[in-house]
Amino acid sequence: MSRGPEIGAALVRTLYRDSVTKRCPLTFVASDCVRWASATFVGARHAMTWTALPSPALDEWLADLPDAEFDLRGHLLADIDVVAVTRTATSVEIEMEALTVEALDV
C-alpha cells in the first residue's frame, strides 16, 4: 500500500522534533517529495531546506545526522545526507536529501 506524500510530512516533523530535543531547533523552509521504486522497494526521495541559529549543538546534530535512526511509522529512513550548509553570522541554511522506503507488512 502506498502512503503517498504523508511520509514527507512525517519526516519533516520527526527531524524538527529531534532538533528541538538536541537544543538546535530548525525552522522549516521547504520540502519536495518524489515517489521512488526499485525492483524490490517502494519509497520516496525527499529534498528539504531548513534554517537554524548557528551553534555548536547544531554542528554536532548535523554531523551525527547520517547515522541517526528515526521512528517513521510504516517506513524506514534508508539514507539522509546534508548536501549544503550556508552560514552567515546570524543564521544557517541547511539543505538535506533523504530516501525513505515503505516497511514490509509481515
ROLO-843846 format. One record per residue: x, y, z of N, C-alpha, C in turn. Coordinates in pm, whole numbers, plus 32768, in hexadecimal, padded with zeros to 4 digits. Example, Ala and Ser with C-alpha at 12.3 -4.5 7.8 and 13.67 -1.06 7.14 Angstrom:
2
85277DC7830C84CE7E3E830C85287EB6830C 85057F1F82C485577F9682CA850A80038313 
END
This chain:
106
80547F8A80008000800080008059807C8000 804080D57FA5808E81507F9C805581B87FFB 80AB81F58047807E825880A8809282E78079 80C082F77FFE80C783797FBF811A83DF8009 80F9845E7FF6814D84CC8029814A84DD80C0 80F18498810880F084B081988172848581DC 81C0842E819D8242840B81D7829E848681D5 828E84DC817382DD8558816F82BF85AF81E8 824185BD82088219860D827D824885CB82FE 823F85478304826C84FE837B8303850F838F 834E8509832383DF851B832C840185A8835C 83BE860C832783D58696835283B786A583E7 8345867084148321867984A38389863484FB 83B685BF84CF84178571851C849C85BB8528 84CD85F184BA854A863C84BD853D86B88515 84CC86FE850984B78775855C84BA875085F1 846D86E98616846886C086A484F2869886D6 853E8650868485C3862686AE861F869F86C0 861487018667866987788674864787C686F3 85C887CB871785A0880E879385D887C3880B 85CD87408809860286ED8876869887038887 86DF8714881787718725881C879A87B8882D 8739880E884C8750889D886A878988ED87F5 875A88CA877D8781891787068708891E86A8 869A895A86D5861E89568689862D898C85FB 85FC893B859E85FB89628512857B89AD84F2 85818A01848D85098A41845684F78A0B83CB 848489D183B184658996832F84548A0382C6 849189F0825284858A4F81E384358A118171 8462899B8141841F895D80CF844688CB80C4 83F2887E8080841587F2806583D287C47FE5 840A875B7FAE83D2871B7F3883DF86857F4D 837A863B7F25837885AA7F358351856C7EB0 83A685127E7E838C84D17DFD8389843B7E14 831F83FA7DE3831483687DF0838B83277DAC 83B482B47DE28428826C7DB1840E81D77DBF 844381877D62843780F67D6D84AE80B37D2C 84D480417D6485397FEA7D2884F57F657D0D 853F7F037CE685057E7F7CCD84CA7E417D4B 84FC7E697DC084CF7E2B7E3D84927E8B7EA3 84A27F0D7E9184727F6C7EF684207FDB7EB7 83C880137F08837980887EE3839180F07F4F 83A2816B7F2683BA81D37F8983B3825E7F4D 840282B87F83840183427F55848A83817F6B 84AB83DD7F12852384317F2084F384B97F52 853C84EE7FB38514856C7FF2858485D27FE5 855F864E7FCA85BB86BF7FCD857D8724802C 85CD8753808C859A87AE80F285FA88228107 85C2889681238611890B814685E2893C81CE 8644895A8224862C898882AC86858A0182C9 86628A4B833086BD8AAE836886C88A9583FD 87338AC9843887478ABC84C887A98B2784F4 87B08B3B857688148B9585AE88998B4A85B7 89078B8D859B89888B4A85A889A38B24863A 89D68AA9864D89F98A7E86D48A4A89FD86CC 8A9989E387348AE0896287388A7F88EB8739 8A0B88FB877A89A7888F877C8977886F86EF 896288D6869D893888C0861389A6887785C6 8A2188A285D68A90886185908A9987CD85B4 8A8887AF86338A8C8724865F8A1686D58626 899F870F8629892786CC85F5893886AE8560 896B87108514897F86FA848589E8868D846B 8A51868B84B98ABA862684A78A85859A84C6 8A2D858F852889F7850D8550898184E084FB 8945853884AF88CA851A846688D484A0840A 893C848E83BA893E841A83608938839283A7 895F838D8426895C830F847288E3830484CF 8890836B84D2881E836D852D87B2830C84FD 876682D9855D86F48284853E867682C88572 860E82C48520859183048544851E82A38533 84B982B185868442825E857D83DE82A28520 83CF826884AA836F829A8448830B822B842E 82998232846C823681C78465821F819A83D4 8239811983BC822080DF8339828E80F782D4 82F7813C82FC8365815B82A183EB814B82E8 8452813A829984DB813A82CA852581AD8289 857681F182D485CD8259829D864B8213826D 865481FE81EB86C481B481B18741820981A8 8730828A819287A582E28180877A8372819A 87D383BD81D987BD844E81E98845849281E5 884E84FC819888CC8544818788B485DA818B 8913861F81C5891786B181BD896686D1813E 8924871080DD89668728805C899F87B5804F 896D881280A189A3889A809D898588E18120 89E7892E814C89D6898281C48A0C8A0B81A0 89B68A7181AD89DE8AFB819289D58B488215 8A468B80823E8A4C8BC382BF8A5D8C5A82AF 8A178CA283058A318D3083188A4B8D4283AD 8A638DBB83D78A7D8DD584658A028DB684BA 898A8DC0848089118DB384D088B78D3D84AB 88D88CF4844088818C83841C88CE8C1A83CC 88928BA483C888C88B35837B88578AFE8325 886F8AF382A3880E8AB2824A88428A278229 87EB89C4823988128938822A87BC88F881BF 87FD88B7816087B6886880FB87D487D68115 876A87848119877786F68135873286A680C7 8762862D80B4872085CC805E8711854B80AD 86A285058097868A848980DF864184268084 864D83A780A88606833C806385BC82EC80CD 853982E180BF84EA828B811684B4821780C4 84A781A481038469813180C283F880FF811B 839180CD80D9831F80998124834680158163 8327800881E283437F8B822A82E37F1F81FB 83167EA881EF82C37E3881C582697E0E8236 81EA7DF68218818E7DC1827C81A67D2C8286 81C97CFF82FE81E97C72830F817D7C2D8360 
END
